[in-house]
Amino acid sequence: MKRILIIDEMHSSISDRLTAIGYASDYLPQITRQEIIEAEDHYVGMIVRSKTAIDAELLSSKPNLKFIARAGAGIDQVDVAYLDANQIQLVNAPEGNRDALGEHVIGMLLSLSNNLRKSDREVRSYVWDREGNRGFELSGKTIGLLGYGYMASAVAEKLSGFGCRVIAHDKYKTNFGDLYVEEVTMDDIYSQADVFSIHVPLTADTRMLVDAAYLARFDKNIVFVNAARGEIVNTTDLLAALKSGKVTHAALDVLENEKFAKLSSEQKATYDELFQLDNVLFSPHVGGWTFESYENINRVLVQKITALDV
């Protein structure tokens, strides 16, 4: 029976699902990078999350690999060029957590627009400040989406009942307008968006894409949402935009450096300021991380593995 190495935590259904399509699996979520490299080369596939970079060093130790399956959407830790050069197939599972991500973005927007975190904290401290917690409505606003893949389309669908206009620009897609979104140019987003939400992968083109100059191009003061990858945004410039009022509110599920123990002194100082702001809402990269998506990702991955030529 063909074998698959699973190097990260997965929903408990994964092994049975793989067995049902003819694969044996070694479920080793505690395995270290060095142990992966030293493991016997008898695997046709490897299922990964974000434990370690799937790079040339690791991949070259497993010349019999036929595929990598990424349990999630992002593939920024995978050396795609190496896979292509060595005929190793790649599958991921953005379909598995798109609804989770969409709901999370809506939840963060509603929390920000209604001052829910601030007002909850105040009421618990016996402060009853109605005027200081007056919110704003999504109805009538223009929501601009950068990118229109599985995640952005889920956000657009879930915004459809809020009475807002949703527009999107995708550098790599055309003719994607549908019932939920209007396809526009980036200049249209700059001129019209009240809310700007990022839904692009982390690549060489998008790393540090959103900086001071980028934010300055928006005609309006905007609500800023990032539930994609933190490294797409220059955090220092975002903080400056929040201070100036160019960004009125921010919802951040991801950060430029999510390893708090390894922050530079500059990053720590920036985060210290950012964390004091009531108009910024954070979550720890859990936008697609629900109980339902945990299992759905298995279902999607196994369907895609079934279709591979192995």
Protein Blocks (a to p, Z undefined) as FASTA:
>chain_A
ZZdddfbdcdfklmmmmmmnopacdddfkbcfklmmmpccfbfbdcdfklpacdfklmmm
mmmbcbdcdebjblklpcfklmmmnopacdddfklmmmmmmmmmmmmmmmmmnommmmmm
mmmnopacfklmcccdfehpacddehjdfklmmmmmmmmmnopacddddfkbghkacfkb
ccddfklmmmmmmbdcddbdcdfklgoklcfklmmmpmbdcddddfkbfklpcfklmmmm
mmnomambdcdfbdfblclklccfklmmmmmmmmmpmkbccdehillmcfklmmmmmmmm
mmmmmmpcZZ
